[in-house]
Amino acid sequence: MAIVKSKLLKQLSNNYPNFLKKDLEKFINIILSEIKKSLKRGDRVELRGFGIFSTKIQKARISRNPKTGEKVNTPEKKTIHFKMSKDLFNKLNDET
């Protein structure tokens, strides 16, 4: 089961009842938009204890349509790369 923004907002409002729900929603939107802007500029985003988001450039190539076998020209594009922190890795694998 994935966590969606509405569930994250609900969890935050339960943990911090003194904050208004609309303020928490603005806070989440600001954080996500800043991450998007940084990645679009090509900057690296580091969240300590969670991981690092960075962009990599995938070269232009000739790929194949699996349905027809026809060759297709695929242009160069940016992809997002995520590397988890050692803390997160250890928590996921129950290591201390």
PDB file as gemmi writes it, atoms N, CA and C in Angstrom:
CRYST1    1.000    1.000    1.000  90.00  90.00  90.00 P 1                      
ATOM      1  N   MET A   1       0.846  -1.179   0.000  1.00  0.00           N  
ATOM      2  CA  MET A   1       0.000   0.000   0.000  1.00  0.00           C  
ATOM      3  C   MET A   1       0.892   1.243   0.000  1.00  0.00           C  
ATOM      4  N   ALA A   2       0.648   2.126  -0.915  1.00  0.00           N  
ATOM      5  CA  ALA A   2       1.433   3.349  -1.045  1.00  0.00           C  
ATOM      6  C   ALA A   2       0.837   4.449  -0.174  1.00  0.00           C  
ATOM      7  N   ILE A   3       1.666   5.398   0.190  1.00  0.00           N  
ATOM      8  CA  ILE A   3       1.159   6.555   0.930  1.00  0.00           C  
ATOM      9  C   ILE A   3       0.908   7.666  -0.082  1.00  0.00           C  
ATOM     10  N   VAL A   4      -0.264   8.243  -0.012  1.00  0.00           N  
ATOM     11  CA  VAL A   4      -0.626   9.346  -0.897  1.00  0.00           C  
ATOM     12  C   VAL A   4      -0.640  10.635  -0.072  1.00  0.00           C  
ATOM     13  N   LYS A   5      -0.675  11.754  -0.771  1.00  0.00           N  
ATOM     14  CA  LYS A   5      -0.580  13.045  -0.090  1.00  0.00           C  
ATOM     15  C   LYS A   5      -1.705  13.243   0.925  1.00  0.00           C  
ATOM     16  N   SER A   6      -2.909  12.770   0.616  1.00  0.00           N  
ATOM     17  CA  SER A   6      -4.033  12.938   1.539  1.00  0.00           C  
ATOM     18  C   SER A   6      -3.823  12.143   2.834  1.00  0.00           C  
ATOM     19  N   LYS A   7      -3.247  10.948   2.718  1.00  0.00           N  
ATOM     20  CA  LYS A   7      -2.969  10.150   3.920  1.00  0.00           C  
ATOM     21  C   LYS A   7      -1.843  10.768   4.743  1.00  0.00           C  
ATOM     22  N   LEU A   8      -0.845  11.317   4.060  1.00  0.00           N  
ATOM     23  CA  LEU A   8       0.240  12.005   4.748  1.00  0.00           C  
ATOM     24  C   LEU A   8      -0.296  13.221   5.495  1.00  0.00           C  
ATOM     25  N   LEU A   9      -1.181  13.963   4.852  1.00  0.00           N  
ATOM     26  CA  LEU A   9      -1.802  15.129   5.477  1.00  0.00           C  
ATOM     27  C   LEU A   9      -2.624  14.724   6.703  1.00  0.00           C  
ATOM     28  N   LYS A  10      -3.360  13.644   6.588  1.00  0.00           N  
ATOM     29  CA  LYS A  10      -4.171  13.148   7.709  1.00  0.00           C  
ATOM     30  C   LYS A  10      -3.286  12.730   8.882  1.00  0.00           C  
ATOM     31  N   GLN A  11      -2.192  12.033   8.573  1.00  0.00           N  
ATOM     32  CA  GLN A  11      -1.247  11.593   9.618  1.00  0.00           C  
ATOM     33  C   GLN A  11      -0.621  12.800  10.323  1.00  0.00           C  
ATOM     34  N   LEU A  12      -0.214  13.798   9.552  1.00  0.00           N  
ATOM     35  CA  LEU A  12       0.370  15.004  10.141  1.00  0.00           C  
ATOM     36  C   LEU A  12      -0.637  15.751  11.004  1.00  0.00           C  
ATOM     37  N   SER A  13      -1.883  15.839  10.543  1.00  0.00           N  
ATOM     38  CA  SER A  13      -2.896  16.554  11.331  1.00  0.00           C  
ATOM     39  C   SER A  13      -3.227  15.795  12.616  1.00  0.00           C  
ATOM     40  N   ASN A  14      -3.129  14.460  12.588  1.00  0.00           N  
ATOM     41  CA  ASN A  14      -3.336  13.677  13.817  1.00  0.00           C  
ATOM     42  C   ASN A  14      -2.177  13.851  14.790  1.00  0.00           C  
ATOM     43  N   ASN A  15      -0.953  13.919  14.255  1.00  0.00           N  
ATOM     44  CA  ASN A  15       0.231  14.072  15.112  1.00  0.00           C  
ATOM     45  C   ASN A  15       0.403  15.494  15.634  1.00  0.00           C  
ATOM     46  N   TYR A  16      -0.065  16.472  14.862  1.00  0.00           N  
ATOM     47  CA  TYR A  16       0.074  17.882  15.246  1.00  0.00           C  
ATOM     48  C   TYR A  16      -1.293  18.554  15.212  1.00  0.00           C  
ATOM     49  N   PRO A  17      -2.132  18.305  16.208  1.00  0.00           N  
ATOM     50  CA  PRO A  17      -3.501  18.856  16.185  1.00  0.00           C  
ATOM     51  C   PRO A  17      -3.554  20.384  16.349  1.00  0.00           C  
ATOM     52  N   ASN A  18      -2.477  21.000  16.833  1.00  0.00           N  
ATOM     53  CA  ASN A  18      -2.483  22.446  17.022  1.00  0.00           C  
ATOM     54  C   ASN A  18      -2.274  23.211  15.707  1.00  0.00           C  
ATOM     55  N   PHE A  19      -1.883  22.518  14.611  1.00  0.00           N  
ATOM     56  CA  PHE A  19      -1.743  23.157  13.303  1.00  0.00           C  
ATOM     57  C   PHE A  19      -3.031  22.979  12.522  1.00  0.00           C  
ATOM     58  N   LEU A  20      -3.410  23.989  11.769  1.00  0.00           N  
ATOM     59  CA  LEU A  20      -4.582  23.887  10.907  1.00  0.00           C  
ATOM     60  C   LEU A  20      -4.268  22.977   9.720  1.00  0.00           C  
ATOM     61  N   LYS A  21      -5.274  22.247   9.271  1.00  0.00           N  
ATOM     62  CA  LYS A  21      -5.089  21.307   8.169  1.00  0.00           C  
ATOM     63  C   LYS A  21      -4.655  22.025   6.887  1.00  0.00           C  
ATOM     64  N   LYS A  22      -5.217  23.222   6.649  1.00  0.00           N  
ATOM     65  CA  LYS A  22      -4.857  23.956   5.429  1.00  0.00           C  
ATOM     66  C   LYS A  22      -3.405  24.435   5.474  1.00  0.00           C  
ATOM     67  N   ASP A  23      -2.897  24.751   6.690  1.00  0.00           N  
ATOM     68  CA  ASP A  23      -1.498  25.155   6.819  1.00  0.00           C  
ATOM     69  C   ASP A  23      -0.562  23.972   6.566  1.00  0.00           C  
ATOM     70  N   LEU A  24      -0.947  22.803   7.075  1.00  0.00           N  
ATOM     71  CA  LEU A  24      -0.143  21.604   6.831  1.00  0.00           C  
ATOM     72  C   LEU A  24      -0.130  21.251   5.346  1.00  0.00           C  
ATOM     73  N   GLU A  25      -1.261  21.442   4.676  1.00  0.00           N  
ATOM     74  CA  GLU A  25      -1.334  21.162   3.247  1.00  0.00           C  
ATOM     75  C   GLU A  25      -0.434  22.121   2.466  1.00  0.00           C  
ATOM     76  N   LYS A  26      -0.437  23.398   2.843  1.00  0.00           N  
ATOM     77  CA  LYS A  26       0.459  24.371   2.208  1.00  0.00           C  
ATOM     78  C   LYS A  26       1.913  23.977   2.423  1.00  0.00           C  
ATOM     79  N   PHE A  27       2.230  23.537   3.631  1.00  0.00           N  
ATOM     80  CA  PHE A  27       3.587  23.121   3.978  1.00  0.00           C  
ATOM     81  C   PHE A  27       4.038  21.954   3.090  1.00  0.00           C  
ATOM     82  N   ILE A  28       3.187  20.952   2.944  1.00  0.00           N  
ATOM     83  CA  ILE A  28       3.515  19.791   2.111  1.00  0.00           C  
ATOM     84  C   ILE A  28       3.696  20.230   0.657  1.00  0.00           C  
ATOM     85  N   ASN A  29       2.806  21.080   0.165  1.00  0.00           N  
ATOM     86  CA  ASN A  29       2.892  21.538  -1.223  1.00  0.00           C  
ATOM     87  C   ASN A  29       4.161  22.346  -1.478  1.00  0.00           C  
ATOM     88  N   ILE A  30       4.564  23.169  -0.508  1.00  0.00           N  
ATOM     89  CA  ILE A  30       5.794  23.960  -0.650  1.00  0.00           C  
ATOM     90  C   ILE A  30       7.007  23.042  -0.723  1.00  0.00           C  
ATOM     91  N   ILE A  31       7.071  22.055   0.162  1.00  0.00           N  
ATOM     92  CA  ILE A  31       8.205  21.124   0.169  1.00  0.00           C  
ATOM     93  C   ILE A  31       8.298  20.369  -1.156  1.00  0.00           C  
ATOM     94  N   LEU A  32       7.169  19.823  -1.616  1.00  0.00           N  
ATOM     95  CA  LEU A  32       7.179  19.057  -2.861  1.00  0.00           C  
ATOM     96  C   LEU A  32       7.513  19.923  -4.063  1.00  0.00           C  
ATOM     97  N   SER A  33       6.997  21.150  -4.083  1.00  0.00           N  
ATOM     98  CA  SER A  33       7.294  22.027  -5.223  1.00  0.00           C  
ATOM     99  C   SER A  33       8.770  22.440  -5.232  1.00  0.00           C  
ATOM    100  N   GLU A  34       9.362  22.648  -4.069  1.00  0.00           N  
ATOM    101  CA  GLU A  34      10.785  22.993  -4.005  1.00  0.00           C  
ATOM    102  C   GLU A  34      11.658  21.822  -4.459  1.00  0.00           C  
ATOM    103  N   ILE A  35      11.262  20.602  -4.102  1.00  0.00           N  
ATOM    104  CA  ILE A  35      11.996  19.422  -4.571  1.00  0.00           C  
ATOM    105  C   ILE A  35      11.905  19.337  -6.087  1.00  0.00           C  
ATOM    106  N   LYS A  36      10.712  19.552  -6.638  1.00  0.00           N  
ATOM    107  CA  LYS A  36      10.524  19.505  -8.094  1.00  0.00           C  
ATOM    108  C   LYS A  36      11.366  20.569  -8.794  1.00  0.00           C  
ATOM    109  N   LYS A  37      11.347  21.796  -8.258  1.00  0.00           N  
ATOM    110  CA  LYS A  37      12.106  22.885  -8.874  1.00  0.00           C  
ATOM    111  C   LYS A  37      13.603  22.591  -8.866  1.00  0.00           C  
ATOM    112  N   SER A  38      14.091  22.070  -7.745  1.00  0.00           N  
ATOM    113  CA  SER A  38      15.523  21.759  -7.636  1.00  0.00           C  
ATOM    114  C   SER A  38      15.928  20.679  -8.628  1.00  0.00           C  
ATOM    115  N   LEU A  39      15.108  19.636  -8.743  1.00  0.00           N  
ATOM    116  CA  LEU A  39      15.427  18.565  -9.683  1.00  0.00           C  
ATOM    117  C   LEU A  39      15.357  19.055 -11.129  1.00  0.00           C  
ATOM    118  N   LYS A  40      14.419  19.947 -11.415  1.00  0.00           N  
ATOM    119  CA  LYS A  40      14.294  20.485 -12.764  1.00  0.00           C  
ATOM    120  C   LYS A  40      15.528  21.319 -13.134  1.00  0.00           C  
ATOM    121  N   ARG A  41      16.089  22.032 -12.146  1.00  0.00           N  
ATOM    122  CA  ARG A  41      17.306  22.814 -12.373  1.00  0.00           C  
ATOM    123  C   ARG A  41      18.539  21.922 -12.499  1.00  0.00           C  
ATOM    124  N   GLY A  42      18.415  20.658 -12.092  1.00  0.00           N  
ATOM    125  CA  GLY A  42      19.556  19.744 -12.142  1.00  0.00           C  
ATOM    126  C   GLY A  42      20.287  19.653 -10.821  1.00  0.00           C  
ATOM    127  N   ASP A  43      19.739  20.277  -9.777  1.00  0.00           N  
ATOM    128  CA  ASP A  43      20.361  20.208  -8.453  1.00  0.00           C  
ATOM    129  C   ASP A  43      20.032  18.878  -7.782  1.00  0.00           C  
ATOM    130  N   ARG A  44      20.793  18.570  -6.770  1.00  0.00           N  
ATOM    131  CA  ARG A  44      20.609  17.354  -5.987  1.00  0.00           C  
ATOM    132  C   ARG A  44      19.828  17.711  -4.734  1.00  0.00           C  
ATOM    133  N   VAL A  45      18.897  16.862  -4.310  1.00  0.00           N  
ATOM    134  CA  VAL A  45      18.102  17.108  -3.109  1.00  0.00           C  
ATOM    135  C   VAL A  45      18.445  16.037  -2.086  1.00  0.00           C  
ATOM    136  N   GLU A  46      18.951  16.473  -0.932  1.00  0.00           N  
ATOM    137  CA  GLU A  46      19.358  15.544   0.115  1.00  0.00           C  
ATOM    138  C   GLU A  46      18.463  15.727   1.333  1.00  0.00           C  
ATOM    139  N   LEU A  47      17.790  14.657   1.738  1.00  0.00           N  
ATOM    140  CA  LEU A  47      16.983  14.649   2.950  1.00  0.00           C  
ATOM    141  C   LEU A  47      17.693  13.736   3.938  1.00  0.00           C  
ATOM    142  N   ARG A  48      18.348  14.319   4.921  1.00  0.00           N  
ATOM    143  CA  ARG A  48      19.149  13.539   5.871  1.00  0.00           C  
ATOM    144  C   ARG A  48      18.313  12.475   6.553  1.00  0.00           C  
ATOM    145  N   GLY A  49      18.844  11.279   6.622  1.00  0.00           N  
ATOM    146  CA  GLY A  49      18.151  10.171   7.253  1.00  0.00           C  
ATOM    147  C   GLY A  49      17.148   9.498   6.330  1.00  0.00           C  
ATOM    148  N   PHE A  50      16.938  10.049   5.130  1.00  0.00           N  
ATOM    149  CA  PHE A  50      15.992   9.459   4.176  1.00  0.00           C  
ATOM    150  C   PHE A  50      16.703   9.055   2.896  1.00  0.00           C  
ATOM    151  N   GLY A  51      17.283  10.038   2.203  1.00  0.00           N  
ATOM    152  CA  GLY A  51      17.990   9.706   0.975  1.00  0.00           C  
ATOM    153  C   GLY A  51      18.286  10.916   0.115  1.00  0.00           C  
ATOM    154  N   ILE A  52      18.795  10.634  -1.082  1.00  0.00           N  
ATOM    155  CA  ILE A  52      19.205  11.679  -2.017  1.00  0.00           C  
ATOM    156  C   ILE A  52      18.475  11.482  -3.339  1.00  0.00           C  
ATOM    157  N   PHE A  53      17.871  12.559  -3.841  1.00  0.00           N  
ATOM    158  CA  PHE A  53      17.261  12.569  -5.160  1.00  0.00           C  
ATOM    159  C   PHE A  53      18.193  13.333  -6.094  1.00  0.00           C  
ATOM    160  N   SER A  54      18.446  12.794  -7.266  1.00  0.00           N  
ATOM    161  CA  SER A  54      19.251  13.497  -8.262  1.00  0.00           C  
ATOM    162  C   SER A  54      18.721  13.135  -9.643  1.00  0.00           C  
ATOM    163  N   THR A  55      19.123  13.929 -10.642  1.00  0.00           N  
ATOM    164  CA  THR A  55      18.688  13.638 -12.005  1.00  0.00           C  
ATOM    165  C   THR A  55      19.858  13.071 -12.790  1.00  0.00           C  
ATOM    166  N   LYS A  56      19.547  12.182 -13.693  1.00  0.00           N  
ATOM    167  CA  LYS A  56      20.537  11.628 -14.609  1.00  0.00           C  
ATOM    168  C   LYS A  56      19.970  11.785 -16.014  1.00  0.00           C  
ATOM    169  N   ILE A  57      20.860  11.939 -16.970  1.00  0.00           N  
ATOM    170  CA  ILE A  57      20.426  12.095 -18.353  1.00  0.00           C  
ATOM    171  C   ILE A  57      20.539  10.741 -19.052  1.00  0.00           C  
ATOM    172  N   GLN A  58      19.417  10.321 -19.624  1.00  0.00           N  
ATOM    173  CA  GLN A  58      19.394   9.087 -20.401  1.00  0.00           C  
ATOM    174  C   GLN A  58      19.622   9.470 -21.860  1.00  0.00           C  
ATOM    175  N   LYS A  59      20.646   8.910 -22.462  1.00  0.00           N  
ATOM    176  CA  LYS A  59      21.025   9.276 -23.821  1.00  0.00           C  
ATOM    177  C   LYS A  59      19.938   8.907 -24.830  1.00  0.00           C  
ATOM    178  N   ALA A  60      19.948   9.639 -25.927  1.00  0.00           N  
ATOM    179  CA  ALA A  60      19.046   9.308 -27.031  1.00  0.00           C  
ATOM    180  C   ALA A  60      19.474   7.963 -27.604  1.00  0.00           C  
ATOM    181  N   ARG A  61      18.501   7.157 -28.029  1.00  0.00           N  
ATOM    182  CA  ARG A  61      18.838   5.830 -28.536  1.00  0.00           C  
ATOM    183  C   ARG A  61      17.760   5.359 -29.501  1.00  0.00           C  
ATOM    184  N   ILE A  62      18.067   4.298 -30.153  1.00  0.00           N  
ATOM    185  CA  ILE A  62      17.082   3.655 -31.023  1.00  0.00           C  
ATOM    186  C   ILE A  62      16.564   2.443 -30.266  1.00  0.00           C  
ATOM    187  N   SER A  63      15.272   2.452 -29.982  1.00  0.00           N  
ATOM    188  CA  SER A  63      14.658   1.335 -29.259  1.00  0.00           C  
ATOM    189  C   SER A  63      13.702   0.608 -30.192  1.00  0.00           C  
ATOM    190  N   ARG A  64      13.070  -0.413 -29.671  1.00  0.00           N  
ATOM    191  CA  ARG A  64      12.199  -1.239 -30.506  1.00  0.00           C  
ATOM    192  C   ARG A  64      10.810  -1.311 -29.887  1.00  0.00           C  
ATOM    193  N   ASN A  65       9.790  -1.145 -30.719  1.00  0.00           N  
ATOM    194  CA  ASN A  65       8.408  -1.310 -30.279  1.00  0.00           C  
ATOM    195  C   ASN A  65       8.183  -2.817 -30.083  1.00  0.00           C  
ATOM    196  N   PRO A  66       7.889  -3.246 -28.841  1.00  0.00           N  
ATOM    197  CA  PRO A  66       7.781  -4.691 -28.596  1.00  0.00           C  
ATOM    198  C   PRO A  66       6.595  -5.347 -29.314  1.00  0.00           C  
ATOM    199  N   LYS A  67       5.567  -4.560 -29.623  1.00  0.00           N  
ATOM    200  CA  LYS A  67       4.376  -5.115 -30.264  1.00  0.00           C  
ATOM    201  C   LYS A  67       4.612  -5.395 -31.749  1.00  0.00           C  
ATOM    202  N   THR A  68       5.252  -4.435 -32.421  1.00  0.00           N  
ATOM    203  CA  THR A  68       5.428  -4.565 -33.865  1.00  0.00           C  
ATOM    204  C   THR A  68       6.858  -4.920 -34.267  1.00  0.00           C  
ATOM    205  N   GLY A  69       7.828  -4.701 -33.390  1.00  0.00           N  
ATOM    206  CA  GLY A  69       9.225  -4.947 -33.720  1.00  0.00           C  
ATOM    207  C   GLY A  69       9.849  -3.801 -34.487  1.00  0.00           C  
ATOM    208  N   GLU A  70       9.085  -2.743 -34.710  1.00  0.00           N  
ATOM    209  CA  GLU A  70       9.545  -1.574 -35.466  1.00  0.00           C  
ATOM    210  C   GLU A  70      10.551  -0.774 -34.636  1.00  0.00           C  
ATOM    211  N   LYS A  71      11.585  -0.255 -35.290  1.00  0.00           N  
ATOM    212  CA  LYS A  71      12.584   0.573 -34.605  1.00  0.00           C  
ATOM    213  C   LYS A  71      12.000   1.963 -34.366  1.00  0.00           C  
ATOM    214  N   VAL A  72      12.221   2.492 -33.150  1.00  0.00           N  
ATOM    215  CA  VAL A  72      11.683   3.790 -32.761  1.00  0.00           C  
ATOM    216  C   VAL A  72      12.822   4.640 -32.212  1.00  0.00           C  
ATOM    217  N   ASN A  73      12.864   5.895 -32.619  1.00  0.00           N  
ATOM    218  CA  ASN A  73      13.879   6.812 -32.136  1.00  0.00           C  
ATOM    219  C   ASN A  73      13.428   7.380 -30.787  1.00  0.00           C  
ATOM    220  N   THR A  74      14.183   7.150 -29.715  1.00  0.00           N  
ATOM    221  CA  THR A  74      13.851   7.657 -28.390  1.00  0.00           C  
ATOM    222  C   THR A  74      14.771   8.838 -28.076  1.00  0.00           C  
ATOM    223  N   PRO A  75      14.221  10.028 -27.806  1.00  0.00           N  
ATOM    224  CA  PRO A  75      15.067  11.199 -27.556  1.00  0.00           C  
ATOM    225  C   PRO A  75      15.722  11.154 -26.174  1.00  0.00           C  
ATOM    226  N   GLU A  76      16.703  12.032 -25.992  1.00  0.00           N  
ATOM    227  CA  GLU A  76      17.374  12.165 -24.697  1.00  0.00           C  
ATOM    228  C   GLU A  76      16.372  12.686 -23.672  1.00  0.00           C  
ATOM    229  N   LYS A  77      16.468  12.172 -22.435  1.00  0.00           N  
ATOM    230  CA  LYS A  77      15.547  12.630 -21.393  1.00  0.00           C  
ATOM    231  C   LYS A  77      16.203  12.531 -20.021  1.00  0.00           C  
ATOM    232  N   LYS A  78      15.637  13.277 -19.079  1.00  0.00           N  
ATOM    233  CA  LYS A  78      16.111  13.253 -17.701  1.00  0.00           C  
ATOM    234  C   LYS A  78      15.311  12.217 -16.910  1.00  0.00           C  
ATOM    235  N   THR A  79      15.983  11.517 -16.027  1.00  0.00           N  
ATOM    236  CA  THR A  79      15.321  10.576 -15.129  1.00  0.00           C  
ATOM    237  C   THR A  79      15.725  10.911 -13.707  1.00  0.00           C  
ATOM    238  N   ILE A  80      14.901  10.511 -12.759  1.00  0.00           N  
ATOM    239  CA  ILE A  80      15.198  10.767 -11.351  1.00  0.00           C  
ATOM    240  C   ILE A  80      15.843   9.531 -10.755  1.00  0.00           C  
ATOM    241  N   HIS A  81      16.932   9.744 -10.047  1.00  0.00           N  
ATOM    242  CA  HIS A  81      17.652   8.671  -9.371  1.00  0.00           C  
ATOM    243  C   HIS A  81      17.526   8.892  -7.867  1.00  0.00           C  
ATOM    244  N   PHE A  82      17.214   7.832  -7.123  1.00  0.00           N  
ATOM    245  CA  PHE A  82      17.087   7.932  -5.671  1.00  0.00           C  
ATOM    246  C   PHE A  82      18.063   6.974  -5.025  1.00  0.00           C  
ATOM    247  N   LYS A  83      18.812   7.480  -4.053  1.00  0.00           N  
ATOM    248  CA  LYS A  83      19.716   6.637  -3.277  1.00  0.00           C  
ATOM    249  C   LYS A  83      19.330   6.790  -1.814  1.00  0.00           C  
ATOM    250  N   MET A  84      18.929   5.695  -1.198  1.00  0.00           N  
ATOM    251  CA  MET A  84      18.498   5.786   0.203  1.00  0.00           C  
ATOM    252  C   MET A  84      19.690   5.928   1.133  1.00  0.00           C  
ATOM    253  N   SER A  85      19.430   6.532   2.309  1.00  0.00           N  
ATOM    254  CA  SER A  85      20.480   6.717   3.301  1.00  0.00           C  
ATOM    255  C   SER A  85      20.742   5.404   4.028  1.00  0.00           C  
ATOM    256  N   LYS A  86      21.878   5.333   4.694  1.00  0.00           N  
ATOM    257  CA  LYS A  86      22.202   4.127   5.460  1.00  0.00           C  
ATOM    258  C   LYS A  86      21.218   3.914   6.596  1.00  0.00           C  
ATOM    259  N   ASP A  87      20.733   5.015   7.210  1.00  0.00           N  
ATOM    260  CA  ASP A  87      19.747   4.899   8.289  1.00  0.00           C  
ATOM    261  C   ASP A  87      18.467   4.231   7.786  1.00  0.00           C  
ATOM    262  N   LEU A  88      17.967   4.672   6.652  1.00  0.00           N  
ATOM    263  CA  LEU A  88      16.756   4.094   6.084  1.00  0.00           C  
ATOM    264  C   LEU A  88      16.990   2.639   5.683  1.00  0.00           C  
ATOM    265  N   PHE A  89      18.150   2.365   5.095  1.00  0.00           N  
ATOM    266  CA  PHE A  89      18.491   0.992   4.706  1.00  0.00           C  
ATOM    267  C   PHE A  89      18.475   0.071   5.930  1.00  0.00           C  
ATOM    268  N   ASN A  90      19.088   0.538   7.014  1.00  0.00           N  
ATOM    269  CA  ASN A  90      19.138  -0.276   8.231  1.00  0.00           C  
ATOM    270  C   ASN A  90      17.752  -0.479   8.841  1.00  0.00           C  
ATOM    271  N   LYS A  91      16.909   0.537   8.812  1.00  0.00           N  
ATOM    272  CA  LYS A  91      15.547   0.393   9.345  1.00  0.00           C  
ATOM    273  C   LYS A  91      14.726  -0.572   8.508  1.00  0.00           C  
ATOM    274  N   LEU A  92      14.884  -0.521   7.190  1.00  0.00           N  
ATOM    275  CA  LEU A  92      14.150  -1.426   6.320  1.00  0.00           C  
ATOM    276  C   LEU A  92      14.585  -2.878   6.496  1.00  0.00           C  
ATOM    277  N   ASN A  93      15.858  -3.070   6.799  1.00  0.00           N  
ATOM    278  CA  ASN A  93      16.409  -4.419   6.922  1.00  0.00           C  
ATOM    279  C   ASN A  93      16.577  -4.862   8.379  1.00  0.00           C  
ATOM    280  N   ASP A  94      15.980  -4.140   9.312  1.00  0.00           N  
ATOM    281  CA  ASP A  94      16.025  -4.461  10.744  1.00  0.00           C  
ATOM    282  C   ASP A  94      17.450  -4.654  11.266  1.00  0.00           C  
ATOM    283  N   GLU A  95      18.353  -3.801  10.792  1.00  0.00           N  
ATOM    284  CA  GLU A  95      19.728  -3.826  11.290  1.00  0.00           C  
ATOM    285  C   GLU A  95      19.929  -2.632  12.203  1.00  0.00           C  
ATOM    286  N   THR A  96      20.839  -2.746  13.130  1.00  0.00           N  
ATOM    287  CA  THR A  96      21.128  -1.618  14.024  1.00  0.00           C  
ATOM    288  C   THR A  96      22.501  -1.094  13.826  1.00  0.00           C  
TER     289      THR A  96                                                      
END                                                                             
